[in-house]
Amino acid sequence: MPSFAVLELRAALLTWYSQSGRNLPWRQTCDPYAIWVSEIMLQQTQVKTVIPYFDRWMLQFPTIEAIAAADLQSVLKAWEGLGYYARARNLHRAAQDIVQQHDGIFPTELDAVLALPGIGRTTAGGILSAAFNQPLAILDGNVKRVLARLIALDVPIAKALPRLWKLSQDLVDPKHGRDFNQALMDLGATVCTPHNPACLVCPWQSHCQAYNLGTQSQIPMSETRAPVPHKQIGVAVIWNDRGQILIDRRKPEGLLGGLWEFPGGKVEAGETIEACIQREIQEELGITIAVGERLIVVNHTYTHFRVTLNVHHCRYLSGDPQTIACDEIRWVTLAELDQFPFPKANLQIIAALRQGEAQSSRAPLK
């Protein structure tokens, strides 16, 4: 791209940002910790969802030292509902690394930031540009789309990442890295949107090759995706004679690691939900249960698959619960469930249990 065009693009974008940029809480500070937290939360999550989580998080864990010293369970509880929990685990681990290796001070060198758990090139560039005004490239989903349209990219984005990284680095303003990158993200979020982009108010309209070709609706090109797998899961809400419910904590690695859940597992071919629940509980916990009536069916979508949770009330019969497939087991009351971090889908189960309890308390005496 010619140097005069780069200069025009920078100037137009910064002028637009000064007039139309979003007022977001993490833009009111240059604290690298706060900016880091916002960058991690914004991965895979919309701004409107992140804002209340960010505000609560900064009150509960105001510094790197505070998050490093926190118990992982309290960290996961604060993250509860945001999803992609590896982000929270990595944030916790990275804070401990910063305390141990950098005296609690967020590093300013790109290589040192990239060495922290859970921080990739875009996140590192976002933090260092926003906190220290460094002119570093970023390439999140919004930026990919903006740049793909700017050059009328004729292949799917995944096949042109080195080209887009170079373009992002060539464009970033050497003196205004902070505002340029924030502006670029805002442009993608508010103007150059996935559908029906507002090209008439775009500061880059005159230089946008997709707009000039009339192909902005076809760019970025989509890639053929495999069908999303759908898993049927049997889930047990196991009650003992004391009115307590059995919950278990998942192993720390993998999807939903470290979170608590109601036990269960995948329904095998030709297996009924009830049979699945009995088998899974025997295999995972080593206890015998009686499967009762259905409580709720919960549908939930993850990035690469969907699940349907078929949840049944169950009665504990015999055996000592064992941590065969989990890290910890507890018997808790319904009121105590709020103390533990659960995956989002499990929160619907808890709500159904509470609703059932409320209905029972309102039922007339016979």
N, C-alpha and C positions, 0 to 999 in steps of 0.2 A: 504494500500500500504506500503511495507517495507520501513524503513527509508533510507536505502542505495539507493533505487530507487528514493525517493523524492530528495535526495541530488544530484543524477545524473541528474534528470530532471531540477532542478533549475540551476545547473551549465551549462548544455547544452543550455538551453533557453537563459540565460544571455549572453553567448558567442555568440550565433547566433544573438541576438539583437544588440550587440556592432558592429557587422559587417553588419547587414541587416535591422536594424530598420529604420522606415520611419522618414524623417525630416519634422516635422509638426510645424506650428507656435506656438501652445500652449505648445510645449515641450521645447521652448526656455526660459521658465519662471517657477518660482515656486510660482507666484502670485495666490492664491487660487481663486480670482475673475475671472481671465482670464481662468483658468482651469475649473472652474464651468461653465462659459459661453460655453466653447467648449464641455463639457460633455452634456449639455442640447441640444445644437445644433445637436450633433451627434446622439441623440436619433431619430431613424426612418429616418435618413438622411445620405447620403454617404459623405465621407471625401472630395471628390473633389467639391461637392456642398457647403459644409460648409465653406471651407477656405476663399473665398471672403466675405461671410457674416460675418465671425469672424473678419476679418481684418477691415471691415467697422464699425462693432459694437464697437470694441475697440477704434477706433478713435472718434466715436460719444459719447460713454459712457465709458470713460476710467477707472472709479472707481465705487465701490459699491454706493458711495454717489451720483454719477452722474446718475446712472440708477434709484436709489430710488427717486430722485428729478424730474425725467422726467415725462412728461405727458404720460399716457397710449397710447394715439393715436400715439405719436411719436415713442414709443416702438414698437407698432404693425406695423407701417410703416417701421421701420428698419428691421422687421422680415418678411415683405411681400414677399411671394414666397417660404418661407421655409416650410409652412404648419404646422399642429398640433399646432395651435396658443395658446392653453392652456399652452404650454411651455413658451411662451413669457409672458403671463399674470402671471404665477406663478413665473417666474424670477423677474418680477417687484415687486410683492408682497413680495417675499422672501428678496429682497434687502431692502425694507422698514422695514421688520421685523429685519433685521440685524442692520440697523441704530438705530432702536428704542430699541432693546433688547440687542445688543452686541456692542454698540458704533461704529458701522460701520466696525467692525473687523470680518472677517469670522471666525466662531467658529472652534475649533480644536477637540471638543469632538463629537464622533459618534452620540450620542443621540440628541445633540443639532442640528447637521446637518440634521438628519432624521426628526426633527420637522419642518424644513423649507418647505414651499409649493413647490411641484413639485420635491422633492428629495427623491428617494427611496434608497434601500440598495446598488444597484450597483453603482448608481451615487455618493452616499456618499463615498463608498469605493474608487471609482476612483479619486474623488477630494482629499480626505485625504491622499491617497497613493502618488498621483502625486505632491501635494503641500507640504506635510509634511513627506513623506517617511514612512508613517504608514503601517504596514503589514496587510492590510485589504483585505478581499476577494471581488472579483467582479464576476458578472455573466451576461454579456451582451450576445447578440446573437452569436457573434463570439466565445466567451469563452465557452458557452454551447456546441457548436459544437465540439470544440477541446477536451473538457473533455469527452464528450459522446463517441468520437472515441477512446480516450486514454484508456477507460475502456470497450470498446465495449458494450455500454449501450444497453440492450435488450428490453427496453420499450421506448415509446415516452418521450421526455424531460419533458413535463408537469407533468408526473407521477413520476419523479425522482428529483425534485428540491431540497429537503432537502439533498439528497445524493450528488448532484453536488455542492451545497453550501459548504458542509463539505469538499469535495475534493479540491475546490478552496482555502479554508482557510488553509487546510493542506499543500498545495503546495507553497503558497506564501512565498517568501524568507523573513525571519524576519529582515534581515539587508538591503535588497534592494527592499522594497515594491514598490517604484516608478518604477524602471526599470523592475521589474518582471511583474507587471500588464500591463505596456505599451507593453512589449514583448509578453505577452499572447494574447493581442488584435491584435497585428500585425501578430502574427502567424496565427490567424484565418482569418484575412483580406487578407493576401498575400500568404499563403502556404496551410493551412487547409481550403480551400474554399468550398462552398457548392457543387460545381460540379468540377470534375476533379482535386482533390487536388494534390499538387506537393509533394507527399510523398517522392520522392527520395532526396529532399533537406531539409526534415523536421528534425530538431534537436531531435525530440522525436520519430523518426521512430522505433528505436530498442525497445522502451517501449510501443509502440502503439499497443494495442490488436486488434483493428479493422484492422490495416495494416497487422499484423501477421496472422490474420484470412482471409484476403482478402475481408473484408466486409465494407471497408471505404465508398464505394459508397452507401451502404444501411443504413448507420448511419449518422445522427440521423434518427430514425424511424419517418415516417410522420403520422400524425393523420388525420382521416377522417373529412373533413370540409363541413359544410353546404353550399349550393349554395349562392353566393353573391347577395343580393337583388339589383335590378336595378330600379331606380326611374326616371320617366319622369317629368320634371319641366318646367312650363311655366314662362318666364321671360320678364318683360316689360322695355323697354327704353322709358320713358315717356317724351315727349317734351312739353314745353309750348310755348306761342306766342312770348316769348322773346328769343327763341333759347336755353333755359336752360333745363337741364335734372334733373329728380328727383332721388335722392339716399337716402337710409335710413341706419341707423346704428343698427346692431343687438344688442340684449340685451347681457350683459356681460357674462352670464353663457352659457355653452354648446358649441357645435361645432361652430367654427368661431366667438365666442363671441367677441363683441366690434368692429368687422370689418364692413366696409361699403359695400353695395351691391346694385344691381339693383333689385327692388322688384319683387316678384312672389311667386309661390308655386307649390305643387304637383298636377299633372293632375289626376283627379278622373276617375274611370272606366266609359267608354262610353262618356267621355267629350272630346271635341276638344281642341286643344292648345289655340285657340283664346278665347273660352268660359272660359277656366281655367284662363287665364290671366285677363279677365274682372272680374271674380268672386273673384280671390285672391286680386286684387287691391282694390275692393270695401270692402272686408272683413278686409284687413290689414291696409288700408289707408283711407277708407271712401270717395273715390273720384270715379268719372265716367270718363272712358277713351274710346277712339276709337282705336281698335287694327288694326295696319297697316301691312305692308309687313314684311316678315321674314328678320332679319339681319344676324344671324349666328346660327349654332347648335354646342354646345360644349359638348364633352364627357369628364368626369372627374371621377377618381377612388379615393375613400377614403379607409380607412383601412377595413371597414366592409360593404361597399355598393358602388354602382356606380350610377352616375347621368348623364342624358342627359339634358342639358339646351337648350330649344327651345326659342330663343330670338327674339322678334318682336319689331319693332318701334311702338310706341303708341302716340296718341295725347291726351293731357289733355283737358277735356271738362268742368267739374264742380265739386264743392265741395272744402272744405278746408282740405288739407292733415292732418291726425291725426296719432299720434304715438300709434295706437291700438296694434300692434304686434312688435314694435321696440322701440328704445330709443330716436331716433332723426331723423329728416327729413330735407333735404336741396335741394334747387334748385341751380345747379351749371352749369357752362359752361364746354364744353368739355376740354378746356385747364386747368381748375381747378381740374380735376379728379386726377391729379398726387399728389395733396396735401393730399389725403386720403388713408388709408390702405384698400386694397381690397383682397378678397380671390383670389387664383391663377386662378381659372376658370373665374372669372370676368375680370381678366386682358386681357383675349382673347377677351372679349366683347369690352373692351376699344380699343384694337388694331383694331378690325373690324370697330369701329366708326371712328377712325382716318384714316383708309384706305379709308373709304367712303368719308370722308371730303376731303382727298387729291385728290381723283378721281373727286369729284365735282369741286374742284378748278382748275383742269386741263381741264375740259370739255370746248369745244369751245362754244362761245356765239352764240345764234341763232338770 
